[in-house]
Amino acid sequence: MKKNISNYDRRNFMKLATMAGAALPLMAFDKAMFNSITPFKNSLEVNLFSKHLQFLDYNDMSEAAAEMGFDGLDLTVRPQGHVLPEKVADDLPKAVAAMKKYGLNPKMMTTNVLDVENKEQRTVLETASKLGLSHYRTGWLTYPENREISESQTIYGQQFRNLEVFNKNLGLIGCYQNHAGNHVGAPIWDLPPILEATKNVHMGCQYDIRHAVVEGGSSWELGLRLIRPFIKSIVIKDFKWGTVNGQWKPINTMLGEGMVDFDRYFALLKKYKINVPISLHLEYDLGGAEHGATKITIDKKVVFAQMKKDLKFLKEAWQRAE
C-alpha cells in the first residue's frame, strides 16, 4: 500500500510542478470532478433536517416546513429516522407525497448507506431514485486501530468507487459528511485521498462547517480550499466552546451566536461558486427535537419559531456576504 501511495504522490508532484502557480489548487484534481458543478446562482434553497420534526407525521411535518418557508426537507431515512430502512418501499413514497402536497422539493435524505452489497441499503437508494430524490448522506466510517490509516483510506476509496457506480445507475449523488471526533473525514485533510478514488460526480462530501471549525479551529479555510472540488451538499449549524461538568466541550448554539464566521464562510462559498443543496440543522436545546425525539417537552410553536429564526439568519447572512 505504501508503495502505491508513494508512486501516486510522485506522479502528482511532477504534474503539479508544470502548472502555473495560480492554478496549483485546481489542477491536482481530475477534470471530471467539476462536471457535476451547476452554474452558480446567488440564491439559497434550504432544506430542514427532518430529524428535528420527528415528533410529527409526514403530513404535519411537511405542512410545518412549508409554512416556515423552507424549500424542502432533508429526510432521515435510517434507523430511528422518519423513514425506517426496512419500511422504505412503503413509507418513503408517503413522505414524498406529503412534501409535494405542500410544495416542498424532495431532494435530500440522510441515511446509513455505505455498502452496495447490502440489500436493504440498495433498496433505500433504488426507492429514493424512483421518487426523484437526488442527494443522500451516507453512514460514517472509522479508522480501525489494527491497520494503518493509509490502508483504510485505500479500502474506503474502493468502497466509495463501488458506491458511485451504483449511484450513477440511479442518478443519485452520495455525500460523506465530515463529522468531528474519531471519524473518517473529521480532519478534512484525510478525505481527498479517499474521494480521489471516485470520478467525483456521483460521490463526494457533505461539508459541515460546524464540525470543520470544531476540528480545524482557525485553519478551517485551508480545509475548505482542499475539499471544495468534492463538495456535493452542505450542512449549516453553529457552536461555541464551553465547560460541561468541568470539561471543555463544543456546545451547539443558534446560528450567529457561536464561533462559525458565516460572513466569511458564505463569502468563500460565493467566491468558489459552490452551489449545492443545503441542510439546516438545529442541534441546541429544543425540548428534545434537537435529538430527533418523537415526543418533545416544549410547545411545538416554540420549536417552529426558532427554526424560522435560524432560517432568517441564514438567508440574511447569505445576502450580505461578499
VENWODA-V336593 format. One record per run of one state. SS is the DSSP state (a for helix, b for strand, c for the rest). FROM is the first residue (numbers start at 1). TO is the last residue. If there is no record, write none. Layout:
SS	FROM	TO
SS	FROM	TO
This chain:
c	1	1
a	2	17
c	18	20
a	21	27
c	28	30
a	31	34
c	35	45
b	46	49
a	50	53
c	54	57
a	58	68
c	69	71
b	72	77
c	78	82
b	83	83
c	84	84
a	85	101
c	102	107
b	108	110
c	111	118
a	119	130
c	131	134
b	135	137
c	138	148
a	149	170
c	171	172
b	173	177
c	178	191
a	192	195
c	196	202
b	203	208
a	209	230
b	231	236
c	237	237
b	238	244
c	245	246
b	247	253
c	254	261
a	262	271
c	272	276
b	277	280
c	281	288
a	289	291
c	292	299
a	300	320
c	321	322
